[in-house]
Amino acid sequence: MARQSLVGQVADELLDRIIAGEFPPGATVPGEHELSARHEVSRMTVREAMKTLQAQRILSVERGRGTFVNPLNRWASLEAVLRAASEGKNEADASIQLIELRRMLEAGACELAAGRISDAEIQALHGYVAAMRAAHEVNDVAAFVAADLAFHDLILHASENVFVAVLFEPLHRVLEKRRTETSAVREIQEHAIRHHQNIAEALESRDATRSRQAMDAHMQQTLDDLKNLVLEAKQAAGSA
């Protein structure tokens, strides 16, 4: 058990260095001798740690050439991809791709929920919109984000598709971080309140097509706001 913990520790530290950009995609990682000296572990421990990352397709071995870092889109570990999304250097691409994923899954979940959501859940959605408005009035970003996340979580569960909720659960930490960043912009809060109200009303009508379209419109607005009000501002600040 102790040996396995050591293997995991070495694998995690090497993954941290990859995510930090020390070893970008296509770069070779240090050999067993260098890593064993750095971590003060045996070469066998390093070998097993490397095998762990190879199994997750983070690394690939080319005989006679070395061990290379794979592009992020080839990684097979959801946990590693989420770590890269929340801690990595290329946050802009990760944020955009996260919204693209949400758009694919949440629009469909909203369509399903239209025919399955209960009256009590509809009232809860309106309650979350009211909480978002109240938080906006006093500029309470944490309360705004909490109501926003709860709103979407309710719809995912109201879809009654067990796979949807399970797929989204590991994303919660990254989503909370991204929402806190975007929701700090008051104009984005205003857009979100309007779209959440539209979604709640669409679901209340039990119209599946209207519900899907309302969620899709919200995702498009979220993407536009990210690009125009967050990423552009960061870019301008970085070039100033």
C-alpha positions as CSV (number, residue, x, y, z in Angstrom):
1,M,0.0,0.0,0.0
2,A,2.8,2.4,0.9
3,R,4.5,1.7,-2.4
4,Q,1.3,2.4,-4.3
5,S,1.0,5.7,-2.5
6,L,4.5,6.6,-3.6
7,V,3.8,5.7,-7.2
8,G,0.7,7.9,-7.1
9,Q,2.6,10.8,-5.6
10,V,5.3,10.6,-8.4
11,A,2.6,10.4,-11.1
12,D,0.7,13.4,-9.6
13,E,3.8,15.5,-9.4
14,L,4.8,14.8,-12.9
15,L,1.2,15.5,-14.0
16,D,1.4,18.9,-12.2
17,R,4.5,19.8,-14.1
18,I,2.8,18.8,-17.4
19,I,-0.3,20.9,-16.6
20,A,1.9,23.9,-15.5
21,G,3.4,23.9,-19.0
22,E,6.9,22.6,-18.0
23,F,6.4,19.8,-20.5
24,P,4.0,20.9,-23.2
25,P,2.4,18.5,-25.7
26,G,5.1,16.8,-27.8
27,A,7.8,17.4,-25.3
28,T,9.9,14.5,-23.8
29,V,9.7,13.9,-20.1
30,P,12.8,13.2,-18.0
31,G,14.1,9.7,-17.9
32,E,13.8,7.2,-15.0
33,H,17.2,8.1,-13.6
34,E,16.5,11.8,-13.4
35,L,13.0,11.4,-11.9
36,S,14.1,8.8,-9.4
37,A,16.8,11.3,-8.2
38,R,14.4,14.2,-8.1
39,H,11.7,12.3,-6.1
40,E,14.2,10.2,-4.1
41,V,12.5,6.9,-5.1
42,S,13.5,3.8,-6.9
43,R,13.5,3.6,-10.6
44,M,10.9,0.8,-10.3
45,T,8.6,3.3,-8.6
46,V,9.2,5.9,-11.3
47,R,8.5,3.2,-14.0
48,E,5.2,2.3,-12.4
49,A,4.2,6.0,-12.1
50,M,5.0,6.5,-15.8
51,K,2.9,3.4,-16.6
52,T,0.0,5.1,-14.8
53,L,0.2,8.2,-16.9
54,Q,0.6,6.0,-20.1
55,A,-2.6,4.1,-19.2
56,Q,-4.4,7.4,-19.0
57,R,-2.9,8.4,-22.4
58,I,-1.2,11.4,-20.9
59,L,2.1,10.0,-22.0
60,S,3.1,7.8,-24.9
61,V,6.3,5.8,-25.3
62,E,8.2,5.6,-28.6
63,R,10.8,3.0,-28.4
64,G,14.3,4.3,-29.0
65,R,13.1,7.9,-28.8
66,G,11.7,8.5,-25.4
67,T,8.5,9.3,-23.5
68,F,6.3,12.1,-24.9
69,V,3.4,14.2,-23.6
70,N,0.3,13.7,-25.6
71,P,-2.1,16.6,-26.6
72,L,-4.9,17.2,-24.1
73,N,-7.5,15.9,-26.5
74,R,-5.9,12.4,-26.4
75,W,-6.0,12.1,-22.6
76,A,-8.3,9.4,-21.3
77,S,-8.6,10.5,-17.7
78,L,-11.5,12.8,-16.9
79,E,-9.9,13.8,-13.6
80,A,-6.6,14.8,-15.3
81,V,-8.5,16.8,-18.0
82,L,-10.4,18.6,-15.3
83,R,-7.2,19.4,-13.4
84,A,-5.8,20.8,-16.7
85,A,-8.9,22.8,-17.2
86,S,-8.9,24.3,-13.7
87,E,-5.1,24.7,-13.2
88,G,-3.6,24.8,-16.7
89,K,-2.2,27.8,-18.6
90,N,-4.7,27.7,-21.5
91,E,-7.8,28.7,-19.6
92,A,-9.5,30.4,-22.5
93,D,-9.7,27.3,-24.6
94,A,-10.7,25.2,-21.6
95,S,-13.5,27.7,-20.7
96,I,-14.9,27.7,-24.3
97,Q,-14.8,23.9,-24.6
98,L,-16.5,23.6,-21.2
99,I,-19.4,25.7,-22.5
100,E,-19.5,23.7,-25.7
101,L,-19.9,20.5,-23.6
102,R,-22.6,22.1,-21.4
103,R,-24.5,23.2,-24.5
104,M,-24.6,19.7,-25.9
105,L,-25.7,18.1,-22.6
106,E,-27.8,20.7,-21.0
107,A,-29.9,21.6,-24.0
108,G,-30.9,17.9,-24.3
109,A,-31.4,17.5,-20.6
110,C,-33.7,20.6,-20.6
111,E,-35.7,19.1,-23.5
112,L,-36.2,15.8,-21.5
113,A,-37.0,17.7,-18.3
114,A,-39.9,19.5,-20.0
115,G,-42.0,16.3,-20.0
116,R,-40.9,15.1,-16.6
117,I,-40.4,18.0,-14.3
118,S,-42.8,18.4,-11.3
119,D,-44.8,21.5,-10.3
120,A,-42.7,21.7,-7.1
121,E,-39.5,21.7,-9.2
122,I,-40.9,24.4,-11.4
123,Q,-41.6,26.5,-8.3
124,A,-38.0,25.8,-7.1
125,L,-36.6,27.1,-10.4
126,H,-38.5,30.3,-10.0
127,G,-37.2,30.5,-6.5
128,Y,-33.6,30.2,-7.7
129,V,-34.2,33.0,-10.3
130,A,-35.6,35.2,-7.5
131,A,-32.4,34.3,-5.4
132,M,-30.3,35.4,-8.4
133,R,-32.1,38.7,-8.6
134,A,-31.7,39.3,-4.9
135,A,-28.0,38.5,-5.0
136,H,-27.6,40.7,-8.0
137,E,-29.1,43.6,-6.1
138,V,-26.5,43.5,-3.4
139,N,-23.7,42.2,-5.6
140,D,-23.3,38.9,-3.7
141,V,-21.4,36.9,-6.2
142,A,-21.2,33.8,-4.1
143,A,-25.0,33.7,-3.5
144,F,-25.6,34.4,-7.2
145,V,-23.3,31.4,-8.2
146,A,-25.0,29.1,-5.7
147,A,-28.4,29.8,-7.0
148,D,-27.2,29.5,-10.6
149,L,-25.6,26.1,-10.0
150,A,-28.7,24.9,-8.1
151,F,-30.9,25.9,-11.0
152,H,-29.0,23.9,-13.5
153,D,-28.5,21.0,-11.2
154,L,-32.3,20.7,-10.7
155,I,-32.9,20.6,-14.4
156,L,-30.2,17.9,-14.9
157,H,-31.9,15.7,-12.3
158,A,-35.4,16.5,-13.6
159,S,-34.4,15.0,-16.9
160,E,-34.5,11.7,-15.0
161,N,-31.5,10.4,-17.1
162,V,-29.1,8.9,-14.6
163,F,-26.1,9.3,-17.0
164,V,-26.5,13.1,-17.3
165,A,-26.2,13.7,-13.6
166,V,-23.3,11.3,-13.2
167,L,-21.4,13.0,-16.1
168,F,-21.8,16.4,-14.6
169,E,-20.9,15.6,-11.1
170,P,-17.1,15.7,-11.6
171,L,-17.4,19.0,-13.5
172,H,-18.9,20.8,-10.5
173,R,-15.7,22.2,-9.0
174,V,-14.6,23.5,-12.4
175,L,-18.0,25.0,-13.1
176,E,-18.1,26.7,-9.8
177,K,-14.7,28.3,-10.4
178,R,-15.8,29.5,-14.0
179,R,-19.2,30.8,-12.8
180,T,-17.5,32.8,-10.0
181,E,-15.2,34.4,-12.6
182,T,-17.9,35.3,-15.1
183,S,-20.6,36.2,-12.5
184,A,-18.4,38.9,-11.1
185,V,-19.4,41.0,-14.1
186,R,-22.7,42.6,-13.4
187,E,-23.8,42.7,-17.1
188,I,-23.3,39.0,-17.3
189,Q,-25.5,38.6,-14.2
190,E,-28.2,40.6,-15.9
191,H,-28.1,38.4,-19.0
192,A,-28.1,35.2,-16.9
193,I,-31.2,36.3,-14.9
194,R,-33.1,37.0,-18.1
195,H,-32.2,33.6,-19.6
196,H,-32.9,31.6,-16.5
197,Q,-36.3,33.2,-16.3
198,N,-36.9,32.2,-20.0
199,I,-35.8,28.7,-19.2
200,A,-38.1,28.4,-16.2
201,E,-41.1,29.7,-18.2
202,A,-40.3,27.3,-21.0
203,L,-40.2,24.3,-18.7
204,E,-43.4,25.5,-17.0
205,S,-45.1,25.4,-20.4
206,R,-44.0,21.7,-20.7
207,D,-43.0,22.5,-24.3
208,A,-39.9,20.3,-25.1
209,T,-38.7,22.3,-28.2
210,R,-39.2,25.7,-26.5
211,S,-37.3,24.4,-23.4
212,R,-34.4,23.1,-25.5
213,Q,-34.2,26.4,-27.4
214,A,-34.3,28.5,-24.2
215,M,-31.3,26.5,-22.8
216,D,-29.5,26.7,-26.1
217,A,-30.0,30.5,-26.2
218,H,-28.6,30.7,-22.6
219,M,-25.5,28.7,-23.6
220,Q,-24.9,31.0,-26.6
221,Q,-25.2,34.1,-24.5
222,T,-22.8,32.5,-21.9
223,L,-20.3,31.9,-24.7
224,D,-20.7,35.4,-26.1
225,D,-20.3,36.9,-22.6
226,L,-17.2,34.9,-21.9
227,K,-15.5,36.0,-25.2
228,N,-16.6,39.6,-25.1
229,L,-16.7,40.5,-21.4
230,V,-14.2,38.2,-19.8
231,L,-11.5,37.0,-22.2
232,E,-11.2,40.3,-24.1
233,A,-10.9,42.2,-20.8
234,K,-8.1,39.7,-19.7
235,Q,-6.4,40.2,-23.0
236,A,-6.6,43.9,-22.8
237,A,-5.2,43.9,-19.2
238,G,-2.4,41.6,-20.2
239,S,-1.3,43.8,-23.1
240,A,-1.6,47.0,-21.0
